[in-house]
Amino acid sequence: MDLQTKAKDQLHQFWNERTKKYGNNFDVVGWTEESQRKRFIALSQLGEFEGSSLMDVGCGRGDLLKFLTSAGINVDYTGYDLNKEMIKFCHNLYPAIAENFQVFDILESTPPRRFDYATCIGVLNQVTSPESPEFASSFIERLYSLVDKAVAVSITSIHAPRKTSDTFYFDPADMASRISKFTTKFKIDHSYLKNDFTIFLYKDN
């Protein structure tokens, strides 16, 4: 089994179990509302979302859209997720824009349009094999190729004070080394949570 298939199998298994257990309850996302808020605030430094197009990969319940809307930000939002149940939750939560949420795999297919920005929040944390950093860097490179302005990816940190067996903890220095192989226009923010960091990648324009 190749690395990509193994990684996606792990993600399917993890999220299928969580949606079966929690349904359309906030607990399905696997973190607290306060920690999610801190992730979203950190992510908001990515760029000027107002009037821009945004691809949210691993959109879950569409909570990022809710956060941006609550902040008065008008964004052309598209949410992709591998999990069919998550997309059903989004269709129920946002019936007026249900078509903006789709089951879609960016590793298998190219989106029908380009986006200004892309985000991926916590999706890579549940790929728990030793090859996770390799998969994560290739995934981020693919995401980076699909945007015109910038990408933000949040992942769990090796510096987390407490760890669980169903989560992979990334070394920020290792990820910086891997990302520098395809772009030097990036920065890492590890200031908002002890157990999490966000990688911001920018295009030349």
Secondary structure, DSSP 8 states (H G I E B T S, - for coil): --HHHHHHHHHHHHHHHHHHHHSSSGGGGSS-HHHHHHHHHHHGGG---TT-EEEEET-TTTHHHHHHHHTT---EEEEEES-HHHHHHHHHH-GGGGGGEEE--TTTS--SS-EEEEEEESGGGG--STTHHHHHHHHHHHHHHTEEEEEEEEEEBTT-SS--TTS--B-HHHHHHHHTTT-S-EEEEEEEETTEEEEEEE---
